[in-house]
Amino acid sequence: MSLLSSLLALISCGNAAFTDLNADDFEEIIKKKEIALVDVRTAGEYADGNLRGAANADWLAGDFLKQ
């Protein structure tokens, strides 16, 4: 659940409003809109399990902004 919360927070960055979604609502939204789903956990955490179609960009990596 924390991964979903993190992703939703990133999606809303730049927007004045934040929408809290449950898993079913989130799934519906990502089906309807063209979005980039980015998992910002470490590569090891990402390898342990991730959302289908999510790209991995390690927030803690020194080259994060280049990813």
C-alpha positions in Angstrom: 0.0 0.0 0.0 2.9 2.4 0.6 4.0 2.0 -3.0 0.6 3.1 -4.2 0.6 6.1 -1.9 4.0 7.1 -3.1 2.9 6.8 -6.7 -0.2 8.8 -6.1 1.8 11.5 -4.4 4.2 11.7 -7.4 1.3 11.8 -9.8 -0.2 14.8 -8.0 3.1 16.8 -7.9 2.6 20.0 -9.7 -1.2 19.9 -9.1 -2.7 21.9 -6.3 -5.1 19.1 -5.4 -4.4 15.7 -4.1 -6.8 12.8 -4.7 -6.7 9.8 -2.4 -7.6 6.7 -4.4 -8.2 3.1 -3.5 -6.6 0.4 -5.6 -9.7 -0.1 -7.8 -10.1 3.6 -8.6 -6.3 3.9 -9.3 -6.5 0.9 -11.7 -9.3 2.5 -13.6 -7.6 5.9 -14.0 -4.3 4.4 -15.3 -6.3 2.4 -17.9 -8.0 5.6 -19.2 -5.2 8.1 -19.2 -1.7 8.1 -20.7 0.6 8.3 -17.8 4.1 7.4 -16.9 4.1 5.1 -13.9 7.5 5.4 -12.1 8.5 3.3 -9.1 11.1 5.3 -7.2 12.3 2.6 -4.9 15.7 1.0 -5.1 16.4 -1.6 -7.8 16.3 -4.4 -5.1 12.9 -3.3 -3.8 11.6 -3.0 -7.4 12.8 -6.5 -8.1 10.9 -7.9 -5.1 7.7 -6.8 -6.7 6.3 -3.9 -8.7 3.3 -2.7 -10.6 3.0 -4.0 -14.1 4.4 -1.5 -16.6 6.1 0.7 -14.0 9.5 2.0 -14.8 12.2 2.1 -12.0 14.1 5.2 -11.1 15.9 4.9 -7.8 15.3 8.0 -5.8 18.4 7.4 -3.7 20.7 6.9 -6.7 23.2 9.7 -7.5 21.9 9.9 -11.1 18.2 10.0 -10.2 17.5 13.2 -12.2 19.2 11.6 -15.3 17.0 8.5 -15.1 
